[in-house]
């Protein structure tokens, strides 16, 4: 969890902490929302201690799905949160401040668009999963309060690997960091760690480059499908895995360019600018009232 407090005098305070991970036996029982919220309240109180005035706006980037009332309907990483009234809990924590929540991928896209000065943009975050969002005319699509843009669950291979969501062939199942490592392990015939893959790609090892290139092709297929529908001006790829494997973005850019139709070139594909904190920056924009 990353926290950022921006003051009227333009000074900034930041902190971060980790919630306990599910213990691997029963994720539903080993995740305690009350304990999580108590820890959040503790760190928020510490961050705000001594800050002059009161909070005027709070933005929250969530990797969970909320309904219109602010209740968590799904959170794969913390299934014990299902049914929790997050909106009510946050309103109680921040008292008079307006609290606005949105999907972390949508907010990452908003922040990247703001940083790039590009009102029409597709963002993909490639890490342990694949998230992202679409910004059109400076606003996230489909829009705050209307659900999230689940780019990672675009189906790019009907007979592809099984995704965590239960479907086959989602781009997340084909091109996330763990998916790429699994493919590399199969090609090499022994377990491949992230560090080993990164070094092997840098050294040009055929098994490593081929494994990463296949992920790049899956991402390019997803990019192409989205671009045919909404025509963004720019595609940015970020996330921890992509940031550590700069060759991946180049592979996606090359394949995406090759998939353009005659007379209908696809937009450029570039690395994202804000690193692992793009969602945090998006939450700050949300707290400021953007987009309205």
C-alpha positions as CSV (number, residue, x, y, z in Angstrom):
1,X,0.0,0.0,0.0
2,X,1.4,3.4,-1.0
3,X,0.1,6.7,0.6
4,X,0.8,10.2,-0.6
5,X,-0.4,13.4,1.0
6,X,-0.1,16.7,-0.9
7,X,-0.2,19.9,1.2
8,X,-1.4,23.4,0.2
9,X,2.1,24.7,0.4
10,X,3.0,22.1,-2.4
11,X,5.0,19.9,0.0
12,X,4.5,16.2,-0.2
13,X,4.5,13.4,2.4
14,X,4.6,9.7,1.4
15,X,4.7,6.4,3.1
16,X,4.1,2.7,2.3
17,X,3.3,-0.5,4.1
18,X,2.3,-4.1,3.4
19,X,-0.7,-6.0,4.5
20,X,-0.1,-9.6,5.6
21,X,-0.2,-12.0,2.7
22,X,-2.7,-14.9,2.6
23,X,-1.0,-17.9,4.2
24,X,-1.7,-20.2,1.3
25,X,-4.0,-22.6,3.1
26,X,-7.4,-20.8,3.0
27,X,-7.1,-17.3,1.5
28,X,-10.7,-16.6,2.5
29,X,-10.0,-17.2,6.2
30,X,-6.4,-16.0,6.4
31,X,-7.3,-12.5,5.2
32,X,-8.9,-10.3,7.8
33,X,-10.5,-7.1,6.4
34,X,-10.8,-5.6,9.9
35,X,-7.1,-6.1,10.6
36,X,-6.3,-4.7,7.2
37,X,-8.4,-1.6,7.8
38,X,-7.0,-1.1,11.2
39,X,-3.5,-1.1,9.8
40,X,-4.5,1.3,7.1
41,X,-6.0,3.7,9.6
42,X,-2.8,3.6,11.7
43,X,-0.6,4.6,8.7
44,X,-3.1,7.2,7.5
45,X,-3.1,8.7,11.0
46,X,0.7,8.7,11.1
47,X,1.0,10.4,7.7
48,X,-1.5,13.1,8.5
49,X,-0.1,13.8,12.0
50,X,0.9,17.5,12.2
51,X,-0.6,18.4,8.8
52,X,-2.3,21.8,8.9
53,X,-5.9,22.0,8.0
54,X,-8.2,19.2,7.0
55,X,-8.2,16.8,4.1
56,X,-10.3,18.1,1.2
57,X,-10.2,15.1,-1.1
58,X,-9.1,11.4,-1.0
59,X,-8.5,9.2,-4.0
60,X,-8.2,5.5,-3.7
61,X,-6.8,3.1,-6.3
62,X,-8.3,-0.4,-5.9
63,X,-7.3,-3.7,-7.4
64,X,-10.8,-4.9,-6.4
65,X,-14.3,-4.6,-8.0
66,X,-16.8,-2.4,-6.2
67,X,-20.5,-2.1,-6.8
68,X,-22.3,1.2,-6.9
69,X,-22.6,1.3,-3.1
70,X,-18.9,0.9,-2.5
71,X,-19.1,-2.7,-1.5
72,X,-16.4,-5.1,-2.6
73,X,-17.8,-7.7,-4.9
74,X,-14.5,-9.4,-5.9
75,X,-10.8,-9.1,-5.0
76,X,-8.8,-12.1,-6.2
77,X,-5.8,-11.3,-4.1
78,X,-7.9,-10.8,-0.9
79,X,-11.1,-12.9,-1.3
80,X,-12.0,-12.4,2.4
81,X,-12.9,-8.8,1.5
82,X,-15.9,-9.8,-0.6
83,X,-19.0,-8.1,0.9
84,X,-17.0,-5.5,2.8
85,X,-18.5,-2.0,2.7
86,X,-15.3,-0.3,1.7
87,X,-17.0,3.0,0.9
88,X,-18.4,3.2,4.3
89,X,-15.2,2.2,6.0
90,X,-13.2,4.9,4.1
91,X,-15.8,7.6,4.7
92,X,-15.5,6.8,8.5
93,X,-11.7,6.9,8.3
94,X,-11.5,10.2,6.4
95,X,-14.6,11.8,8.1
96,X,-15.5,15.0,6.2
97,X,-13.3,14.5,3.2
98,X,-14.8,13.4,-0.1
99,X,-13.6,9.9,-0.9
100,X,-13.4,8.7,-4.5
101,X,-12.5,5.1,-5.5
102,X,-11.5,3.7,-8.9
103,X,-9.8,0.7,-10.4
104,X,-6.0,0.9,-10.1
105,X,-5.5,0.1,-13.8
106,X,-7.9,2.9,-14.8
107,X,-6.1,5.4,-12.5
108,X,-2.7,4.3,-13.7
109,X,-3.9,5.0,-17.3
110,X,-5.2,8.4,-16.2
111,X,-1.9,9.3,-14.6
112,X,0.2,8.2,-17.5
113,X,-2.0,10.2,-19.9
114,X,-1.7,13.2,-17.7
115,X,2.1,12.8,-17.6
116,X,2.4,12.3,-21.4
117,X,0.0,15.2,-22.2
118,X,-2.0,12.7,-24.3
119,X,-5.8,12.8,-23.8
120,X,-6.4,9.5,-25.8
121,X,-4.2,6.7,-24.5
122,X,-4.1,2.9,-23.9
123,X,-2.0,1.8,-20.9
124,X,-1.0,-1.8,-20.1
125,X,0.7,-2.7,-16.8
126,X,2.6,-6.0,-17.0
127,X,3.5,-7.5,-13.7
128,X,2.3,-10.5,-11.7
129,X,-0.9,-9.9,-13.6
130,X,-1.9,-7.6,-16.4
131,X,-4.0,-4.5,-15.8
132,X,-4.4,-1.2,-17.5
133,X,-6.9,1.2,-18.8
134,X,-8.1,3.4,-21.6
135,X,-8.3,7.2,-21.5
136,X,-10.4,9.1,-24.1
137,X,-10.8,12.9,-24.1
138,X,-8.9,12.9,-20.9
139,X,-11.3,10.6,-19.0
140,X,-11.1,6.9,-18.1
141,X,-13.3,4.5,-20.0
142,X,-15.9,3.4,-19.1
143,X,-15.8,6.0,-16.3
144,X,-15.7,6.3,-12.6
145,X,-18.5,4.4,-11.0
146,X,-19.2,2.4,-14.1
147,X,-16.8,-0.5,-13.6
148,X,-13.2,-0.9,-14.8
149,X,-11.5,-1.5,-18.1
150,X,-10.2,-5.1,-17.6
151,X,-7.6,-5.1,-20.4
152,X,-5.9,-8.2,-18.9
153,X,-8.9,-10.3,-19.6
154,X,-9.1,-9.7,-23.3
155,X,-9.1,-13.2,-24.9
156,X,-6.2,-13.4,-27.3
157,X,-6.1,-17.2,-27.8
158,X,-9.3,-19.3,-27.5
159,X,-7.3,-22.4,-26.7
160,X,-4.7,-20.7,-24.6
161,X,-3.6,-21.3,-21.0
162,X,-6.1,-21.2,-18.2
163,X,-6.5,-17.8,-16.5
164,X,-7.1,-17.1,-12.8
165,X,-10.5,-15.8,-13.8
166,X,-11.5,-19.3,-15.1
167,X,-11.4,-18.6,-18.8
168,X,-8.8,-19.7,-21.3
169,X,-6.6,-17.4,-23.4
170,X,-6.8,-14.1,-21.5
171,X,-3.8,-12.0,-22.3
172,X,-3.0,-12.1,-18.6
173,X,-2.6,-15.9,-18.8
174,X,-0.4,-15.6,-21.8
175,X,1.8,-12.6,-21.1
176,X,2.1,-11.7,-17.4
177,X,5.4,-12.1,-15.6
178,X,4.5,-15.5,-14.2
179,X,3.1,-16.7,-17.5
180,X,6.4,-15.8,-19.2
181,X,8.4,-17.6,-16.6
182,X,6.3,-20.7,-17.0
183,X,6.9,-20.6,-20.7
184,X,10.6,-20.1,-20.3
185,X,10.7,-23.1,-17.9
186,X,9.1,-25.3,-20.4
187,X,11.4,-24.2,-23.2
188,X,14.6,-24.6,-21.1
189,X,13.5,-27.8,-19.4
190,X,14.2,-26.5,-15.9
191,X,12.9,-23.9,-13.6
192,X,13.7,-20.4,-14.6
193,X,13.7,-17.5,-12.1
194,X,13.0,-13.9,-13.0
195,X,16.7,-13.0,-12.6
196,X,17.8,-15.8,-14.8
197,X,15.3,-14.9,-17.5
198,X,16.3,-11.2,-17.4
199,X,20.0,-12.2,-17.8
200,X,19.3,-14.7,-20.5
201,X,17.3,-12.3,-22.5
202,X,20.1,-9.7,-22.2
203,X,22.5,-12.4,-23.4
204,X,20.3,-13.3,-26.4
205,X,19.7,-16.9,-25.3
206,X,17.2,-18.3,-27.9
207,X,14.9,-20.0,-25.3
208,X,14.6,-16.8,-23.3
209,X,14.1,-14.4,-26.2
210,X,11.5,-16.8,-27.8
211,X,9.6,-17.0,-24.5
212,X,9.5,-13.2,-24.1
213,X,8.6,-12.7,-27.7
214,X,5.6,-14.9,-27.4
215,X,4.4,-12.7,-24.5
216,X,5.0,-9.7,-26.7
217,X,2.9,-11.2,-29.5
218,X,0.0,-11.8,-27.1
219,X,0.2,-8.2,-25.8
220,X,0.3,-6.9,-29.4
221,X,-2.8,-8.8,-30.2
222,X,-4.6,-7.2,-27.2
223,X,-3.3,-3.7,-28.2
224,X,-4.5,-4.2,-31.7
225,X,-8.0,-5.2,-30.7
226,X,-8.4,-2.2,-28.4
227,X,-7.0,0.2,-30.9
228,X,-9.4,-1.0,-33.6
229,X,-12.3,-0.1,-31.3
230,X,-11.2,3.2,-29.6
231,X,-8.3,4.6,-31.7
232,X,-6.0,6.0,-29.0
233,X,-3.1,8.2,-30.1
234,X,-0.5,6.4,-27.9
235,X,0.0,3.1,-26.2
236,X,2.2,2.9,-23.1
237,X,3.4,-0.3,-21.4
238,X,4.5,-0.2,-17.7
239,X,4.4,-2.5,-14.7
240,X,7.2,-4.1,-12.8
241,X,7.9,-7.0,-15.2
242,X,7.9,-4.7,-18.3
243,X,10.1,-2.2,-16.6
244,X,12.7,-4.8,-15.8
245,X,12.5,-6.3,-19.3
246,X,12.9,-3.3,-21.7
247,X,13.1,-5.7,-24.6
248,X,9.4,-6.6,-24.1
249,X,8.1,-3.1,-25.0
250,X,10.2,-3.1,-28.2
251,X,8.8,-6.5,-29.1
252,X,5.2,-5.3,-28.6
253,X,5.9,-2.2,-30.6
254,X,7.4,-4.2,-33.5
255,X,4.6,-6.7,-33.6
256,X,1.9,-4.1,-33.2
257,X,3.3,-2.1,-36.2
258,X,3.2,-5.3,-38.3
259,X,-0.5,-5.8,-37.4
260,X,-1.6,-2.5,-38.8
261,X,-4.0,-2.6,-41.8
262,X,-3.3,-0.8,-45.0
263,X,-4.3,2.8,-44.5
264,X,-4.9,2.2,-40.8
265,X,-1.6,2.3,-39.0
266,X,-1.7,1.6,-35.3
267,X,-0.4,4.1,-32.7
268,X,3.2,4.0,-31.4
269,X,3.9,1.8,-28.4
270,X,6.3,3.2,-25.8
271,X,7.4,2.5,-22.2
272,X,5.3,4.1,-19.5
273,X,6.8,7.1,-17.6
274,X,5.7,6.7,-13.9
275,X,7.0,3.3,-13.0
276,X,5.4,1.3,-10.2
277,X,3.6,4.4,-8.7
278,X,1.3,5.2,-11.7
279,X,-1.8,4.1,-9.8
280,X,-0.8,6.3,-6.8
281,X,-0.4,9.3,-9.0
282,X,-3.8,8.5,-10.6
283,X,-5.4,8.4,-7.1
284,X,-4.0,11.9,-6.4
285,X,-5.6,13.2,-9.6
286,X,-8.9,11.6,-8.6
287,X,-8.6,13.3,-5.2
288,X,-8.1,16.6,-6.9
289,X,-11.4,16.1,-8.8
290,X,-10.0,14.9,-12.1
291,X,-11.5,13.8,-14.3
292,X,-14.8,15.8,-14.0
